[in-house]
Amino acid sequence: MLTSVLNTDRAIAMNIEIMRAFAQYRALLLDNRELRRELRGLDAKLSRTTEELMERIDDLTAKVLVREIAKKKPSRPIGFKK
């Protein structure tokens, strides 16, 4: 962003190179359907794996909480004894 604000020859040249690099990257993704399909597949796989991992963490957390609750001794009632 700074290269588009600055008005020096070097900044202008750098801005042009950055725009060319992004244009090449976009063209690569648009032209290469197989690469795009592979990236989408990896994204879907990563999402599924993350969901499974979070479910397992939740299950383990629940088991630990159940154990902790079971280990607690019943507390004495508060108040005066009759």
Contacts in CASP RR format, 6 or more apart in sequence:
PFRMAT RR
TARGET T0000
AUTHOR 0000-0000-0000
METHOD contacts of the structure
MODEL  1
MLTSVLNTDRAIAMNIEIMRAFAQYRALLLDNRELRRELRGLDAKLSRTT
EELMERIDDLTAKVLVREIAKKKPSRPIGFKK
2 11 0 8 1.000
3 11 0 8 1.000
3 12 0 8 1.000
3 14 0 8 1.000
3 15 0 8 1.000
3 18 0 8 1.000
4 15 0 8 1.000
5 11 0 8 1.000
6 12 0 8 1.000
28 35 0 8 1.000
29 35 0 8 1.000
29 36 0 8 1.000
30 36 0 8 1.000
END
